[in-house]
Amino acid sequence: MCFSPQGDLVGGTVVMLIGVDACRHLRGRSEYLVVATVPLLLGAHQIDESFVWWGLQGVVPRGVGTVAMWIYLVFALVVLPVLAPLLVIGLETTARRRWRLAPFAVVGLVVAAILLEAMLVGHPSARIGAYHLAYSIGLQHGIAIIGLYIVATCGALLASRSRDVVLFGVLNLIAVVILARLSADGFTSLWCAYAALLSGAIALKLRASSLGPRTARQVLGASRAE
C-alpha cells in the first residue's frame, strides 16, 4: 500500500470509501461514530503520504511535500498515540472500565508531547527507501519512546473487554514487532498503512452488522463477563 505514491493514493482512497460506507450504515448507533470515522482519518493519512512521495520525486513543489510530511508525522506520532486509547475508552460502557484504561491515554499524551518536541527541534526529514518512505525526526532514546508508543497505541486495545478490539490489538502488535525488525526507518510509514487496512476491516464489519440498532459493544463482539 505504501510501496509507491500511487499505492498510497489508491489504498487510502479505498479505506476512505469503506469509512464513508460504514458511516452510512450506523443506523442510529451514534456511539459508534468515532470508530466508523477512523478509516476516513487513516485513509486521508495515506493519501497525504502520496504528496510526500511526489515532493521528493519533484512531481509537486518541494514545499507541498514538506507540508504533507509534517501533516503525516503529526498525525502518526502526535495524534495517533492519544486517539487510539481514547477510542477504546469511549467504547467502554462503565466508568470503572474507562478509569482502568485511562493510564494508556496518559502514556499516549506523554509520548505525543515528547515526539512533538523532537519534531519541533529536530528538523524532520523524509527520504525514499526500499519500497517505503523513511522518516527521521532526530529522536533521542528512540527505543524507549517507541516502546511507550506501542503501549499507548496497542495496550488499550489489548485491555479492552471486546474480543474483536483485542484481536485488532493483537494484529497491530504483531505487525509492530515484524515491521520494526524488518525496517526501523520505514516503521512509521509501513505500520500506518497496515493500521489503515485494519481499520477498513473494522468498518466492513460495522456495515455487515447494520441489521438494527446495537450498542458499540455488540457491534464489536460479545464482551467478556464482568
MDAnalysis code that builds the backbone (N, CA, C; Angstrom):
import MDAnalysis as mda
import numpy as np

u = mda.Universe.empty(678, n_residues=226, atom_resindex=np.repeat(np.arange(226), 3), trajectory=True)
u.add_TopologyAttr("name", ["N", "CA", "C"] * 226)
u.add_TopologyAttr("resid", np.arange(1, 227))
u.add_TopologyAttr("resname", ["MET", "CYS", "PHE", "SER", "PRO", "GLN", "GLY", "ASP", "LEU", "VAL", "GLY", "GLY", "THR", "VAL", "VAL", "MET", "LEU", "ILE", "GLY", "VAL", "ASP", "ALA", "CYS", "ARG", "HIS", "LEU", "ARG", "GLY", "ARG", "SER", "GLU", "TYR", "LEU", "VAL", "VAL", "ALA", "THR", "VAL", "PRO", "LEU", "LEU", "LEU", "GLY", "ALA", "HIS", "GLN", "ILE", "ASP", "GLU", "SER", "PHE", "VAL", "TRP", "TRP", "GLY", "LEU", "GLN", "GLY", "VAL", "VAL", "PRO", "ARG", "GLY", "VAL", "GLY", "THR", "VAL", "ALA", "MET", "TRP", "ILE", "TYR", "LEU", "VAL", "PHE", "ALA", "LEU", "VAL", "VAL", "LEU", "PRO", "VAL", "LEU", "ALA", "PRO", "LEU", "LEU", "VAL", "ILE", "GLY", "LEU", "GLU", "THR", "THR", "ALA", "ARG", "ARG", "ARG", "TRP", "ARG", "LEU", "ALA", "PRO", "PHE", "ALA", "VAL", "VAL", "GLY", "LEU", "VAL", "VAL", "ALA", "ALA", "ILE", "LEU", "LEU", "GLU", "ALA", "MET", "LEU", "VAL", "GLY", "HIS", "PRO", "SER", "ALA", "ARG", "ILE", "GLY", "ALA", "TYR", "HIS", "LEU", "ALA", "TYR", "SER", "ILE", "GLY", "LEU", "GLN", "HIS", "GLY", "ILE", "ALA", "ILE", "ILE", "GLY", "LEU", "TYR", "ILE", "VAL", "ALA", "THR", "CYS", "GLY", "ALA", "LEU", "LEU", "ALA", "SER", "ARG", "SER", "ARG", "ASP", "VAL", "VAL", "LEU", "PHE", "GLY", "VAL", "LEU", "ASN", "LEU", "ILE", "ALA", "VAL", "VAL", "ILE", "LEU", "ALA", "ARG", "LEU", "SER", "ALA", "ASP", "GLY", "PHE", "THR", "SER", "LEU", "TRP", "CYS", "ALA", "TYR", "ALA", "ALA", "LEU", "LEU", "SER", "GLY", "ALA", "ILE", "ALA", "LEU", "LYS", "LEU", "ARG", "ALA", "SER", "SER", "LEU", "GLY", "PRO", "ARG", "THR", "ALA", "ARG", "GLN", "VAL", "LEU", "GLY", "ALA", "SER", "ARG", "ALA", "GLU"])
u.atoms.positions = np.array([
    [0.829, -1.195, 0.000],
    [0.000, 0.000, 0.000],
    [0.866, 1.249, 0.000],
    [1.989, 1.206, 0.727],
    [2.839, 2.384, 0.789],
    [4.112, 2.177, -0.020],
    [4.086, 1.264, -1.010],
    [5.256, 0.997, -1.811],
    [5.506, 2.069, -2.853],
    [4.547, 2.951, -3.078],
    [4.667, 3.995, -4.090],
    [3.609, 5.058, -3.809],
    [3.744, 6.244, -4.428],
    [2.691, 7.250, -4.235],
    [1.352, 6.772, -4.768],
    [1.395, 6.031, -5.866],
    [0.139, 5.505, -6.418],
    [-0.499, 4.488, -5.471],
    [0.359, 3.671, -4.828],
    [-0.166, 2.704, -3.873],
    [-0.814, 3.382, -2.690],
    [-0.173, 4.431, -2.171],
    [-0.759, 5.193, -1.070],
    [-2.073, 5.834, -1.487],
    [-2.101, 6.386, -2.690],
    [-3.296, 7.085, -3.165],
    [-4.461, 6.125, -3.330],
    [-4.217, 4.996, -3.993],
    [-5.290, 4.023, -4.226],
    [-5.728, 3.390, -2.907],
    [-4.754, 2.954, -2.090],
    [-5.094, 2.319, -0.820],
    [-5.831, 3.264, 0.110],
    [-5.355, 4.507, 0.211],
    [-6.019, 5.482, 1.066],
    [-7.430, 5.790, 0.610],
    [-7.618, 5.873, -0.704],
    [-8.957, 6.143, -1.242],
    [-9.915, 5.006, -0.932],
    [-9.441, 3.767, -1.090],
    [-10.288, 2.604, -0.806],
    [-10.692, 2.582, 0.669],
    [-9.729, 2.828, 1.567],
    [-10.037, 2.825, 3.001],
    [-11.025, 3.938, 3.344],
    [-10.858, 5.116, 2.734],
    [-11.796, 6.213, 2.985],
    [-13.197, 5.863, 2.510],
    [-13.302, 5.235, 1.346],
    [-14.620, 4.843, 0.833],
    [-15.281, 3.826, 1.753],
    [-14.483, 2.923, 2.308],
    [-15.016, 1.967, 3.279],
    [-15.556, 2.710, 4.503],
    [-14.809, 3.728, 4.949],
    [-15.261, 4.529, 6.085],
    [-16.552, 5.271, 5.803],
    [-16.661, 5.830, 4.600],
    [-17.892, 6.529, 4.216],
    [-19.065, 5.557, 4.241],
    [-18.841, 4.365, 3.704],
    [-19.906, 3.359, 3.675],
    [-20.298, 2.945, 5.090],
    [-19.293, 2.818, 5.977],
    [-19.583, 2.448, 7.365],
    [-20.427, 3.519, 8.044],
    [-20.105, 4.782, 7.806],
    [-20.875, 5.879, 8.405],
    [-22.325, 5.858, 7.918],
    [-22.526, 5.465, 6.688],
    [-23.875, 5.400, 6.129],
    [-24.695, 4.283, 6.760],
    [-24.032, 3.313, 7.371],
    [-24.741, 2.171, 7.946],
    [-24.759, 2.188, 9.474],
    [-24.568, 3.363, 10.054],
    [-24.627, 3.456, 11.513],
    [-26.036, 3.192, 12.037],
    [-27.042, 3.693, 11.328],
    [-28.443, 3.466, 11.691],
    [-28.728, 3.788, 13.159],
    [-28.409, 5.003, 13.551],
    [-28.727, 5.449, 14.892],
    [-27.720, 5.067, 15.952],
    [-26.687, 4.312, 15.584],
    [-25.682, 3.907, 16.569],
    [-24.621, 4.998, 16.689],
    [-25.020, 6.133, 17.220],
    [-24.123, 7.285, 17.288],
    [-22.894, 7.024, 18.148],
    [-23.001, 6.084, 19.096],
    [-21.860, 5.786, 19.952],
    [-20.723, 5.136, 19.165],
    [-21.026, 4.671, 17.959],
    [-20.028, 4.006, 17.130],
    [-19.475, 4.925, 16.040],
    [-19.877, 6.204, 16.089],
    [-19.486, 7.142, 15.047],
    [-17.975, 7.317, 14.977],
    [-17.328, 7.412, 16.127],
    [-15.875, 7.624, 16.136],
    [-15.154, 6.467, 15.463],
    [-15.572, 5.228, 15.786],
    [-14.945, 4.060, 15.175],
    [-15.157, 4.067, 13.667],
    [-16.352, 4.439, 13.247],
    [-16.655, 4.454, 11.818],
    [-15.848, 5.500, 11.063],
    [-15.471, 6.588, 11.744],
    [-14.739, 7.646, 11.063],
    [-13.220, 7.426, 11.072],
    [-12.733, 6.458, 11.864],
    [-11.294, 6.187, 11.893],
    [-10.749, 5.841, 10.506],
    [-11.445, 4.983, 9.711],
    [-10.930, 4.728, 8.360],
    [-10.849, 5.993, 7.509],
    [-11.734, 6.950, 7.737],
    [-11.654, 8.209, 6.999],
    [-10.351, 8.928, 7.320],
    [-10.008, 8.960, 8.610],
    [-8.782, 9.642, 9.031],
    [-7.537, 8.923, 8.511],
    [-7.502, 7.599, 8.691],
    [-6.319, 6.852, 8.281],
    [-6.205, 6.783, 6.761],
    [-7.337, 6.747, 6.076],
    [-7.300, 6.775, 4.617],
    [-6.751, 8.098, 4.109],
    [-7.226, 9.200, 4.700],
    [-6.709, 10.521, 4.327],
    [-5.225, 10.636, 4.654],
    [-4.821, 9.996, 5.738],
    [-3.417, 9.984, 6.144],
    [-2.548, 9.343, 5.066],
    [-3.017, 8.236, 4.499],
    [-2.260, 7.565, 3.451],
    [-2.240, 8.389, 2.159],
    [-3.344, 9.032, 1.842],
    [-3.377, 9.896, 0.655],
    [-2.395, 11.047, 0.821],
    [-2.336, 11.594, 2.042],
    [-1.383, 12.665, 2.314],
    [0.051, 12.213, 2.030],
    [0.358, 10.945, 2.334],
    [1.723, 10.463, 2.101],
    [2.071, 10.433, 0.620],
    [1.059, 10.324, -0.239],
    [1.336, 10.398, -1.676],
    [2.030, 11.706, -2.024],
    [1.615, 12.789, -1.368],
    [2.213, 14.098, -1.645],
    [3.635, 14.194, -1.088],
    [3.912, 13.432, -0.029],
    [5.294, 13.371, 0.467],
    [6.170, 12.718, -0.600],
    [5.700, 11.601, -1.143],
    [6.412, 10.938, -2.239],
    [6.643, 11.919, -3.390],
    [5.557, 12.544, -3.825],
    [5.650, 13.406, -5.004],
    [6.562, 14.607, -4.755],
    [6.600, 15.108, -3.530],
    [7.507, 16.195, -3.216],
    [8.956, 15.771, -3.344],
    [9.264, 14.543, -2.898],
    [10.620, 14.016, -3.006],
    [10.988, 13.690, -4.449],
    [9.999, 13.340, -5.247],
    [10.246, 12.985, -6.650],
    [10.211, 14.195, -7.581],
    [9.820, 15.360, -7.055],
    [9.758, 16.555, -7.875],
    [8.487, 16.688, -8.682],
    [7.499, 15.855, -8.394],
    [6.227, 15.924, -9.117],
    [5.421, 17.137, -8.676],
    [5.483, 17.467, -7.384],
    [4.842, 18.664, -6.838],
    [5.948, 19.522, -6.227],
    [5.688, 20.812, -5.998],
    [6.709, 21.667, -5.375],
    [7.215, 21.091, -4.062],
    [8.483, 21.272, -3.801],
    [9.108, 20.739, -2.592],
    [8.373, 21.204, -1.332],
    [7.900, 22.453, -1.330],
    [7.185, 22.978, -0.174],
    [5.910, 22.218, 0.107],
    [5.221, 21.789, -0.965],
    [3.998, 20.999, -0.789],
    [4.332, 19.671, -0.127],
    [5.427, 19.049, -0.579],
    [5.848, 17.792, 0.017],
    [6.237, 17.944, 1.477],
    [6.872, 19.066, 1.812],
    [7.277, 19.311, 3.203],
    [6.061, 19.469, 4.110],
    [5.078, 20.235, 3.642],
    [3.845, 20.397, 4.425],
    [3.153, 19.047, 4.606],
    [3.104, 18.252, 3.529],
    [2.480, 16.930, 3.611],
    [3.232, 16.042, 4.598],
    [4.562, 16.155, 4.620],
    [5.356, 15.363, 5.559],
    [5.016, 15.733, 6.997],
    [4.898, 17.027, 7.288],
    [4.559, 17.475, 8.640],
    [3.163, 16.984, 9.034],
    [2.218, 17.078, 8.125],
    [0.872, 16.590, 8.417],
    [0.914, 15.103, 8.730],
    [1.656, 14.355, 7.921],
    [1.747, 12.912, 8.098],
    [2.355, 12.561, 9.458],
    [3.468, 13.214, 9.793],
    [4.162, 12.906, 11.037],
    [3.377, 13.349, 12.268],
    [2.740, 14.500, 12.194],
    [1.959, 14.972, 13.342],
    [0.817, 14.002, 13.632],
    [0.151, 13.534, 12.599],
    [-0.947, 12.586, 12.829],
    [-0.416, 11.265, 13.370],
    [0.652, 10.738, 12.738],
    [1.168, 9.427, 13.118],
    [1.795, 9.431, 14.499],
    [2.526, 10.496, 14.844],
    [3.323, 10.491, 16.064],
    [2.724, 11.287, 17.216],
    [1.810, 12.200, 16.910],
    [1.236, 13.041, 17.964],
    [-0.250, 12.734, 18.187],
    [-1.007, 12.619, 17.114],
    [-2.451, 12.384, 17.239],
    [-2.759, 10.921, 17.566],
    [-2.133, 10.006, 16.844],
    [-2.492, 8.590, 16.967],
    [-2.259, 8.001, 18.357],
    [-1.135, 8.287, 19.038],
    [-0.961, 7.700, 20.373],
    [-1.959, 8.209, 21.406],
    [-2.615, 9.319, 21.125],
    [-3.665, 9.829, 22.016],
    [-5.023, 9.314, 21.557],
    [-5.247, 9.310, 20.250],
    [-6.539, 8.901, 19.699],
    [-6.841, 7.437, 19.982],
    [-5.849, 6.555, 19.823],
    [-6.098, 5.113, 19.973],
    [-6.658, 4.753, 21.355],
    [-6.010, 5.156, 22.462],
    [-6.589, 4.806, 23.765],
    [-7.918, 5.503, 24.040],
    [-8.075, 6.748, 23.584],
    [-9.340, 7.447, 23.804],
    [-10.481, 6.759, 23.059],
    [-10.172, 6.215, 21.902],
    [-11.178, 5.492, 21.133],
    [-11.671, 4.277, 21.905],
    [-10.746, 3.519, 22.467],
    [-11.124, 2.327, 23.235],
    [-11.880, 2.719, 24.499],
    [-11.424, 3.760, 25.166],
    [-12.113, 4.241, 26.371],
    [-13.555, 4.628, 26.042],
    [-13.743, 5.270, 24.901],
    [-15.086, 5.686, 24.505],
    [-16.025, 4.535, 24.233],
    [-15.473, 3.352, 23.921],
    [-16.309, 2.188, 23.641],
    [-16.736, 1.448, 24.910],
    [-16.069, 1.728, 26.017],
    [-16.440, 1.058, 27.267],
    [-17.745, 1.627, 27.809],
    [-18.508, 0.789, 28.472],
    [-19.848, 1.190, 28.902],
    [-19.939, 1.543, 30.385],
    [-18.868, 1.344, 31.146],
    [-18.906, 1.675, 32.571],
    [-17.756, 2.613, 32.920],
    [-17.987, 3.451, 33.915],
    [-16.954, 4.391, 34.351],
    [-15.748, 3.640, 34.915],
    [-16.002, 2.538, 35.571],
    [-14.904, 1.749, 36.156],
    [-13.946, 1.271, 35.078],
    [-14.486, 0.751, 33.993],
    [-13.639, 0.271, 32.912],
    [-12.898, 1.428, 32.251],
    [-13.558, 2.563, 32.121],
    [-12.894, 3.711, 31.494],
    [-11.697, 4.166, 32.323],
    [-11.872, 4.217, 33.645],
    [-10.771, 4.640, 34.512],
    [-9.621, 3.654, 34.465],
    [-9.918, 2.373, 34.301],
    [-8.856, 1.377, 34.220],
    [-8.025, 1.528, 32.946],
    [-8.615, 2.088, 31.918],
    [-7.909, 2.294, 30.649],
    [-7.257, 3.671, 30.557],
    [-7.598, 4.548, 31.496],
    [-7.078, 5.921, 31.457],
    [-5.554, 6.009, 31.427],
    [-4.811, 5.125, 32.147],
    [-3.347, 5.224, 32.097],
    [-2.766, 5.131, 30.692],
    [-3.437, 4.387, 29.808],
    [-2.941, 4.289, 28.435],
    [-3.041, 5.641, 27.728],
    [-4.112, 6.376, 28.030],
    [-4.262, 7.709, 27.448],
    [-3.197, 8.657, 27.985],
    [-2.866, 8.516, 29.278],
    [-1.820, 9.348, 29.878],
    [-0.479, 9.063, 29.205],
    [-0.174, 7.780, 29.019],
    [1.065, 7.409, 28.324],
    [1.071, 7.994, 26.913],
    [-0.077, 7.932, 26.247],
    [-0.176, 8.490, 24.903],
    [0.100, 9.981, 24.876],
    [-0.415, 10.697, 25.854],
    [-0.174, 12.141, 25.929],
    [1.304, 12.449, 26.150],
    [1.937, 11.680, 27.017],
    [3.366, 11.887, 27.288],
    [4.185, 11.616, 26.030],
    [3.902, 10.505, 25.370],
    [4.619, 10.156, 24.142],
    [4.404, 11.221, 23.073],
    [3.159, 11.664, 22.920],
    [2.851, 12.685, 21.915],
    [3.634, 13.967, 22.178],
    [3.724, 14.360, 23.453],
    [4.449, 15.585, 23.812],
    [5.938, 15.449, 23.499],
    [6.513, 14.294, 23.831],
    [7.938, 14.062, 23.575],
    [8.225, 14.070, 22.082],
    [7.386, 13.387, 21.317],
    [7.604, 13.311, 19.879],
    [7.391, 14.668, 19.204],
    [6.416, 15.421, 19.677],
    [6.189, 16.745, 19.114],
    [7.386, 17.651, 19.372],
    [7.915, 17.600, 20.585],
    [9.095, 18.406, 20.892],
    [10.279, 18.004, 20.011],
    [10.465, 16.690, 19.829],
    [11.554, 16.216, 18.983],
    [11.395, 16.708, 17.549],
    [10.154, 16.731, 17.075],
    [9.902, 17.201, 15.715],
    [10.189, 18.696, 15.583],
    [9.830, 19.459, 16.599],
    [9.982, 20.907, 16.521],
    [11.443, 21.338, 16.580],
    [12.276, 20.558, 17.254],
    [13.683, 20.946, 17.380],
    [14.608, 20.099, 16.504],
    [14.098, 19.006, 15.950],
    [14.965, 18.070, 15.246],
    [14.958, 18.135, 13.741],
    [14.198, 19.057, 13.155],
    [14.145, 19.202, 11.695],
    [13.812, 17.869, 11.010],
    [12.559, 17.436, 11.073],
    [12.165, 16.160, 10.464],
    [12.502, 16.118, 8.970],
    [12.760, 14.918, 8.501],
    [13.070, 14.733, 7.086],
    [12.467, 13.425, 6.605],
    [12.350, 13.303, 5.315],
    [11.862, 12.067, 4.700],
    [12.712, 11.783, 3.469],
    [12.925, 10.517, 3.214],
    [13.641, 10.113, 2.009],
    [13.009, 8.843, 1.474],
    [13.229, 8.583, 0.207],
    [12.679, 7.385, -0.417],
    [13.592, 6.209, -0.106],
    [13.027, 5.189, 0.557],
    [13.781, 3.993, 0.877],
    [13.409, 2.860, -0.055],
    [13.659, 1.648, 0.397],
    [13.327, 0.467, -0.407],
    [11.841, 0.167, -0.269],
    [11.052, 0.646, -1.215],
    [9.610, 0.412, -1.238],
    [8.854, 1.049, -0.084],
    [9.430, 2.091, 0.490],
    [8.721, 2.831, 1.533],
    [9.390, 4.187, 1.704],
    [8.770, 5.033, 2.495],
    [9.386, 6.303, 2.861],
    [10.026, 6.152, 4.239],
    [11.222, 6.668, 4.364],
    [11.949, 6.615, 5.639],
    [11.897, 8.001, 6.266],
    [11.335, 8.087, 7.466],
    [11.207, 9.359, 8.169],
    [12.228, 9.430, 9.304],
    [12.724, 10.625, 9.562],
    [13.625, 10.849, 10.681],
    [13.234, 12.157, 11.368],
    [13.159, 12.123, 12.723],
    [12.822, 13.340, 13.465],
    [13.902, 13.703, 14.473],
    [15.032, 13.016, 14.422],
    [16.113, 13.319, 15.346],
    [15.794, 12.970, 16.783],
    [15.088, 11.858, 16.980],
    [14.631, 11.470, 18.311],
    [15.756, 10.850, 19.122],
    [15.908, 11.307, 20.364],
    [16.839, 10.696, 21.303],
    [16.118, 9.609, 22.105],
    [16.865, 8.594, 22.505],
    [16.291, 7.471, 23.275],
    [15.099, 6.877, 22.521],
    [15.301, 6.648, 21.227],
    [14.212, 6.218, 20.356],
    [13.567, 4.905, 20.757],
    [14.366, 3.922, 21.193],
    [13.808, 2.612, 21.525],
    [12.812, 2.712, 22.683],
    [13.163, 3.474, 23.708],
    [12.268, 3.626, 24.858],
    [10.978, 4.331, 24.464],
    [11.090, 5.365, 23.651],
    [9.901, 6.117, 23.242],
    [9.010, 5.267, 22.342],
    [9.629, 4.514, 21.447],
    [8.837, 3.626, 20.589],
    [8.106, 2.591, 21.434],
    [8.774, 2.093, 22.472],
    [8.121, 1.146, 23.366],
    [6.891, 1.738, 24.030],
    [7.013, 2.972, 24.510],
    [5.869, 3.652, 25.115],
    [4.779, 3.935, 24.085],
    [5.192, 4.239, 22.861],
    [4.232, 4.464, 21.765],
    [3.401, 3.195, 21.546],
    [4.068, 2.059, 21.541],
    [3.363, 0.786, 21.349],
    [2.416, 0.517, 22.506],
    [2.859, 0.826, 23.730],
    [1.991, 0.651, 24.902],
    [0.724, 1.492, 24.748],
    [0.890, 2.735, 24.310],
    [-0.264, 3.634, 24.180],
    [-1.205, 3.195, 23.070],
    [-0.650, 2.810, 21.905],
    [-1.497, 2.522, 20.748],
    [-2.062, 1.110, 20.760],
    [-1.338, 0.164, 21.342],
    [-1.797, -1.228, 21.346],
    [-2.284, -1.688, 22.721],
    [-1.743, -1.094, 23.784],
    [-2.083, -1.548, 25.125],
    [-3.557, -1.443, 25.453],
    [-4.147, -0.294, 25.128],
    [-5.575, -0.113, 25.423],
    [-6.424, -1.099, 24.631],
    [-6.024, -1.390, 23.397],
    [-6.762, -2.365, 22.584],
    [-6.728, -3.743, 23.244],
    [-5.560, -4.126, 23.731],
    [-5.412, -5.439, 24.360],
    [-6.152, -5.519, 25.692],
    [-6.366, -4.374, 26.346],
    [-7.044, -4.355, 27.648],
    [-8.551, -4.206, 27.518],
    [-9.049, -4.097, 26.307],
    [-10.494, -3.935, 26.108],
    [-11.239, -5.198, 26.507],
    [-12.518, -5.058, 26.799],
    [-13.365, -6.202, 27.121],
    [-14.015, -6.792, 25.882],
    [-13.792, -6.167, 24.727],
    [-14.355, -6.685, 23.478],
    [-13.364, -7.611, 22.804],
    [-13.811, -8.784, 22.432],
    [-12.930, -9.757, 21.788],
    [-12.382, -9.218, 20.473],
    [-13.219, -8.527, 19.707],
    [-12.766, -8.027, 18.415],
    [-11.749, -6.903, 18.560],
    [-11.933, -6.057, 19.571],
    [-10.963, -4.989, 19.807],
    [-9.630, -5.590, 20.229],
    [-9.675, -6.622, 21.076],
    [-8.448, -7.302, 21.490],
    [-7.754, -7.921, 20.282],
    [-8.538, -8.539, 19.398],
    [-7.963, -9.124, 18.182],
    [-7.282, -8.053, 17.335],
    [-7.943, -6.904, 17.211],
    [-7.368, -5.768, 16.491],
    [-6.027, -5.374, 17.112],
    [-5.981, -5.355, 18.446],
    [-4.746, -5.013, 19.143],
    [-3.662, -6.044, 18.921],
    [-4.027, -7.325, 18.957],
    [-3.052, -8.398, 18.742],
    [-2.450, -8.301, 17.345],
    [-3.301, -8.106, 16.348],
    [-2.813, -7.997, 14.968],
    [-1.899, -6.790, 14.800],
    [-2.269, -5.679, 15.435],
    [-1.411, -4.492, 15.369],
    [-0.076, -4.738, 16.061],
    [-0.114, -5.408, 17.204],
    [1.121, -5.665, 17.950],
    [2.054, -6.567, 17.149],
    [1.488, -7.600, 16.538],
    [2.299, -8.490, 15.697],
    [2.940, -7.705, 14.563],
    [2.135, -6.826, 13.934],
    [2.652, -6.015, 12.826],
    [3.759, -5.088, 13.293],
    [3.586, -4.502, 14.494],
    [4.602, -3.595, 15.033],
    [5.936, -4.320, 15.173],
    [5.910, -5.500, 15.773],
    [7.148, -6.251, 16.008],
    [7.815, -6.630, 14.687],
    [7.018, -7.146, 13.758],
    [7.580, -7.579, 12.471],
    [8.149, -6.401, 11.693],
    [7.372, -5.325, 11.587],
    [7.810, -4.180, 10.797],
    [9.009, -3.482, 11.419],
    [9.049, -3.419, 12.755],
    [10.185, -2.782, 13.416],
    [11.474, -3.545, 13.149],
    [11.364, -4.877, 13.080],
    [12.548, -5.693, 12.804],
    [12.946, -5.619, 11.335],
    [11.966, -5.545, 10.451],
    [12.257, -5.502, 9.015],
    [12.835, -4.172, 8.588],
    [12.290, -3.087, 9.130],
    [12.709, -1.768, 8.663],
    [12.498, -0.737, 9.758],
    [13.556, -0.383, 10.463],
    [13.447, 0.601, 11.540],
    [13.081, 1.971, 11.000],
    [13.733, 2.393, 9.910],
    [13.469, 3.731, 9.392],
    [12.143, 3.819, 8.641],
    [11.628, 2.675, 8.189],
    [10.353, 2.692, 7.478],
    [9.169, 2.301, 8.341],
    [9.403, 2.157, 9.651],
    [8.364, 1.682, 10.566],
    [7.114, 2.555, 10.522],
    [7.301, 3.875, 10.612],
    [6.152, 4.795, 10.662],
    [5.280, 4.640, 9.431],
    [5.900, 4.622, 8.267],
    [5.143, 4.530, 7.023],
    [4.435, 3.189, 6.890],
    [5.171, 2.099, 7.137],
    [4.613, 0.770, 6.928],
    [3.511, 0.440, 7.927],
    [3.724, 0.790, 9.212],
    [2.720, 0.441, 10.207],
    [1.441, 1.252, 10.033],
    [1.571, 2.521, 9.688],
    [0.375, 3.341, 9.493],
    [-0.467, 2.807, 8.333],
    [0.213, 2.318, 7.300],
    [-0.513, 1.718, 6.184],
    [-1.250, 0.465, 6.647],
    [-0.587, -0.348, 7.458],
    [-1.204, -1.565, 7.969],
    [-2.402, -1.239, 8.866],
    [-2.243, -0.226, 9.720],
    [-3.345, 0.180, 10.598],
    [-4.538, 0.666, 9.788],
    [-4.264, 1.347, 8.676],
    [-5.352, 1.815, 7.814],
    [-6.134, 0.632, 7.251],
    [-5.427, -0.410, 6.830],
    [-6.093, -1.592, 6.299],
    [-6.953, -2.267, 7.364],
    [-6.422, -2.384, 8.580],
    [-7.189, -3.000, 9.659],
    [-8.419, -2.173, 10.015],
    [-8.287, -0.846, 9.984],
    [-9.440, -0.003, 10.286],
    [-10.521, -0.191, 9.236],
    [-10.087, -0.415, 7.999],
    [-11.057, -0.699, 6.947],
    [-11.804, -1.987, 7.212],
    [-11.103, -2.978, 7.764],
    [-11.750, -4.246, 8.103],
    [-12.802, -4.042, 9.185],
    [-12.495, -3.194, 10.176],
    [-13.470, -2.892, 11.222],
    [-14.702, -2.218, 10.631],
    [-14.463, -1.286, 9.708],
    [-15.586, -0.588, 9.079],
    [-16.456, -1.548, 8.283],
    [-15.850, -2.513, 7.628],
    [-16.626, -3.500, 6.880],
    [-17.483, -4.333, 7.829],
    [-16.938, -4.641, 9.003],
    [-17.724, -5.396, 9.980],
    [-18.904, -4.576, 10.461],
    [-18.689, -3.280, 10.645],
    [-19.783, -2.404, 11.054],
    [-20.895, -2.437, 10.023],
    [-20.538, -2.398, 8.758],
    [-21.531, -2.440, 7.700],
    [-22.293, -3.758, 7.735],
    [-21.573, -4.858, 7.924],
    [-22.202, -6.170, 7.942],
    [-23.144, -6.347, 9.126],
    [-22.908, -5.593, 10.185],
    [-23.722, -5.744, 11.396],
    [-24.854, -4.734, 11.472],
    [-25.169, -4.075, 10.364],
    [-26.149, -2.988, 10.384],
    [-27.575, -3.476, 10.182],
    [-27.932, -4.592, 10.833],
    [-29.287, -5.111, 10.702],
    [-30.269, -4.401, 11.605],
    [-29.749, -3.698, 12.587],
    [-30.614, -2.980, 13.502],
    [-29.784, -2.273, 14.533],
    [-30.399, -1.373, 15.328],
    [-29.644, -0.638, 16.342],
    [-29.002, -1.578, 17.351],
    [-27.712, -1.363, 17.601],
    [-26.986, -2.112, 18.609],
    [-26.031, -1.176, 19.316],
    [-25.551, -1.618, 20.428],
    [-24.547, -0.814, 21.119],
    [-23.211, -1.087, 20.499],
    [-22.234, -0.229, 20.773],
    [-20.886, -0.419, 20.231],
    [-20.309, -1.745, 20.694],
    [-20.627, -2.133, 21.901],
    [-20.092, -3.390, 22.416],
    [-20.623, -4.560, 21.604],
    [-21.909, -4.540, 21.253],
    [-22.493, -5.618, 20.481],
    [-21.908, -5.657, 19.083],
    [-21.669, -4.501, 18.510],
    [-21.128, -4.443, 17.159],
    [-19.728, -5.037, 17.125],
    [-18.908, -4.712, 18.094],
    [-17.519, -5.147, 18.092],
    [-17.349, -6.577, 18.567],
    [-18.369, -7.161, 19.177],
    [-18.257, -8.534, 19.635],
    [-18.724, -8.652, 21.064],
    [-19.108, -9.825, 21.433],
    [-19.596, -10.038, 22.783],
    [-18.488, -9.772, 23.786],
    [-18.799, -9.029, 24.823],
    [-17.796, -8.702, 25.835],
    [-17.652, -9.841, 26.811],
    [-16.489, -9.917, 27.382],
    [-16.276, -10.926, 28.400],
    [-17.096, -10.603, 29.646],
    [-17.456, -11.620, 30.390],
    [-18.278, -11.419, 31.577],
    [-17.528, -10.609, 32.605],
    [-18.263, -9.806, 33.357],
    [-17.649, -8.987, 34.422],
    [-16.928, -9.901, 35.416],
])
